[in-house]
Amino acid sequence: MRGLRARLGVWAKRRQGPDGEQLRLHSGRIYILPNAQGIAFGFLLLAMLVGAMNYNNSLGLAVTFLMTGVGLVAMHHCQRNLSGLSIRYGGDQPAFVGQKAVFRITLINDSSAPRFGLTLKRDEQVSKTLHLEPGEHATLTLEVDAVKRGHLALDRFRLYTTFPLGLFHCWAWIHPQWQTIAYPRPAPPGSSPPPQHSDTGGAHDDSQGDADFAGLRTYRSGDSPRHIAWKAYARGQEMLVKQYTGTDVTSHWFDFDSLKQMDLETRLSQLSRWVVDANLQGNAWGLRLPAETIEPDLGPAHRNRCLTALALI
C-alpha cells in the first residue's frame, strides 16, 4: 500500500503540477473513495436489498433506498467540505540536523458554509483536526526530519476529511515549493574560541554592569529591544538605539580556516556550537568563511544569518 500511495502521489503531482504559496482547491483536484466503514455500509445495503427482494418486503426496499440516498448525500457533502477551501503558506521554523523543522499551513474558509473535520497528513504524521466557520482561518503544523544540512523542503502532504458520516475519505494532494534551512548539528560543548575584547557601543545587556549613556544611533538588525528608544519612536522619530560607553564585552571571530585539522562537517559543527554558545551568553561574534565574512554583531537575526551561512557552505 505504501508503494501504491507513492506512485499515486507521483501521478497526482504530474497531473496537477507544483503549487505556490497560496492555492484554492477546486473539484478537479479533489479525490474521494469509500473508506472501510463506507465499504461495510455498501455491503450492508446490498444485503438489505437482496433480503427485501427475496421476501418481497416493501418496507425493507424503502429503508434500503432511503439509506442509499443518505450515503449519496454524505458523499456529496464530503467532497463539498474541501471544494473552494484556500491553503496558504504560514511560515516555517528551521532546525538543527537531527531535529524536526516545522512548517505552518493556514487553511482559509472564505465561503458561507462551515468546514468540518479538516486534517493534514504527511507520510505517517497526522496533524490535529480543526473546524472552520464561515470567514474563519486557522493554522496547522507539519514536521519534517532534518536529515542533512542545507535546504529542507516540504515536498508533499494531503488535506483530507471524512465529514459528515465517516463513510468516505475525501482528500487533495498538495505539492508545495516551501523550504526552510537545516542548520549543522552543533558539536558537543567543550572547545572554546579565543576571545577578543572590543567596545560594542551598547550592544550588551546593561543589567550585567554599569554604563554611561553616550547617545543614540540608528537601529540595526539584531539590536536588543531593551536598548531601543521607544519614547522617541512613539513621537514619530525613526527607530533609534541607545549607546553606552565603557561597556567592553567579549566578542569573537569564528574562523573557518582556523580548524584546518578537521574535516568539513566537523568544522561546521564546531562553528555552529560556537555561534549557539555566543548567542546564549550574549557575546558579539563575527564569522569568517571561505566565500563570505559576516561582521561581528549579536541577536537572533545575526544568529540565524550565521547558521544559514554555515548550512549552505
ZIBELNOR-V715671 format. One record per residue. N is the residue number from 1. OMEGA is omega as a letter, one per 40 degrees, with the letter a starting at -180 (none if undefined). Layout:
n={N & N}
omega={OMEGA & OMEGA}
This chain:
n={1 & 2 & 3 & 4 & 5 & 6 & 7 & 8 & 9 & 10 & 11 & 12 & 13 & 14 & 15 & 16 & 17 & 18 & 19 & 20 & 21 & 22 & 23 & 24 & 25 & 26 & 27 & 28 & 29 & 30 & 31 & 32 & 33 & 34 & 35 & 36 & 37 & 38 & 39 & 40 & 41 & 42 & 43 & 44 & 45 & 46 & 47 & 48 & 49 & 50 & 51 & 52 & 53 & 54 & 55 & 56 & 57 & 58 & 59 & 60 & 61 & 62 & 63 & 64 & 65 & 66 & 67 & 68 & 69 & 70 & 71 & 72 & 73 & 74 & 75 & 76 & 77 & 78 & 79 & 80 & 81 & 82 & 83 & 84 & 85 & 86 & 87 & 88 & 89 & 90 & 91 & 92 & 93 & 94 & 95 & 96 & 97 & 98 & 99 & 100 & 101 & 102 & 103 & 104 & 105 & 106 & 107 & 108 & 109 & 110 & 111 & 112 & 113 & 114 & 115 & 116 & 117 & 118 & 119 & 120 & 121 & 122 & 123 & 124 & 125 & 126 & 127 & 128 & 129 & 130 & 131 & 132 & 133 & 134 & 135 & 136 & 137 & 138 & 139 & 140 & 141 & 142 & 143 & 144 & 145 & 146 & 147 & 148 & 149 & 150 & 151 & 152 & 153 & 154 & 155 & 156 & 157 & 158 & 159 & 160 & 161 & 162 & 163 & 164 & 165 & 166 & 167 & 168 & 169 & 170 & 171 & 172 & 173 & 174 & 175 & 176 & 177 & 178 & 179 & 180 & 181 & 182 & 183 & 184 & 185 & 186 & 187 & 188 & 189 & 190 & 191 & 192 & 193 & 194 & 195 & 196 & 197 & 198 & 199 & 200 & 201 & 202 & 203 & 204 & 205 & 206 & 207 & 208 & 209 & 210 & 211 & 212 & 213 & 214 & 215 & 216 & 217 & 218 & 219 & 220 & 221 & 222 & 223 & 224 & 225 & 226 & 227 & 228 & 229 & 230 & 231 & 232 & 233 & 234 & 235 & 236 & 237 & 238 & 239 & 240 & 241 & 242 & 243 & 244 & 245 & 246 & 247 & 248 & 249 & 250 & 251 & 252 & 253 & 254 & 255 & 256 & 257 & 258 & 259 & 260 & 261 & 262 & 263 & 264 & 265 & 266 & 267 & 268 & 269 & 270 & 271 & 272 & 273 & 274 & 275 & 276 & 277 & 278 & 279 & 280 & 281 & 282 & 283 & 284 & 285 & 286 & 287 & 288 & 289 & 290 & 291 & 292 & 293 & 294 & 295 & 296 & 297 & 298 & 299 & 300 & 301 & 302 & 303 & 304 & 305 & 306 & 307 & 308 & 309 & 310 & 311 & 312 & 313}
omega={i & i & i & i & i & i & i & i & i & i & a & i & i & a & a & a & a & a & i & a & i & i & i & a & i & a & a & a & i & a & a & i & i & i & a & i & i & i & i & i & i & i & i & i & i & i & i & a & i & a & a & i & a & a & i & a & a & i & i & i & a & i & i & a & i & i & i & i & i & i & i & i & i & i & i & a & i & i & a & a & i & a & i & i & i & a & a & i & a & i & a & i & a & a & i & i & a & i & a & i & a & i & i & a & a & i & a & i & i & i & a & a & i & i & a & i & a & a & i & i & i & a & i & a & a & i & i & a & a & i & a & i & i & a & a & i & a & a & i & a & i & a & i & i & i & a & i & a & i & i & a & a & i & a & a & i & i & i & a & i & i & i & e & a & a & a & a & i & a & a & i & i & i & a & a & i & a & a & i & a & i & a & i & i & i & i & i & i & i & a & a & i & i & a & i & a & i & i & a & i & i & i & a & i & a & i & a & a & i & a & i & i & a & a & a & i & a & a & i & i & a & i & a & i & a & a & i & i & a & a & i & i & i & i & i & i & i & a & a & a & i & i & i & i & i & a & i & i & a & i & a & i & i & a & i & a & i & a & a & a & a & i & a & a & i & i & a & i & i & i & i & i & a & i & a & a & a & i & i & a & i & i & i & i & i & a & i & i & a & a & a & i & i & a & a & i & i & a & a & a & i & i & a & i & a & i & i & i & i & a & a & a & none}
